[in-house]
């Protein structure tokens, strides 16, 4: 007896694979479909030592702080408080503006993109069949656009 494992997105292709397998003589008792749950958590704003998504929270703020401090320092030569204070004021305003831009992008745009992308949860399909039908079953699964397959041959001792 051979077990064939396959992963599918939860779609009509999975239903087509199930009905085709049943038409080919695989009984319902030899087919198991296990849905996987998808992650419901929102992306984290702050990275930790154990988790990092590769996007820095302060990179946009630091870039705008640099740009605004240069502009503030240049303009500060003509203003009353001088270039140092206006450079610090420009850096603070630039950092806050960059931080707010990043926060807006993460909270609104990335969430919207994830929803639009329509990531479907996946399903693991396990089919138990005779060794003679294994190639045929695997061909059916690939024809129905499985994401991947694996075979496991159970030995007579483990039965």
Secondary structure, 3 states (H helix, E strand, C coil): CEEEEEEEECCHHHHHHHHHHHHCCCCHHHEEEEECCCCCCCCCCCCCCCCCCCCCCCHHHHHHHHHHHHHHHHHHCCCCCCHHHHHHHHHHHHHHHHHHHHHHHHHHHHHHHHHHHCCCCEEEEEEEECHHHHHHHHHHHHHCCCCEEEEEECCHHHC
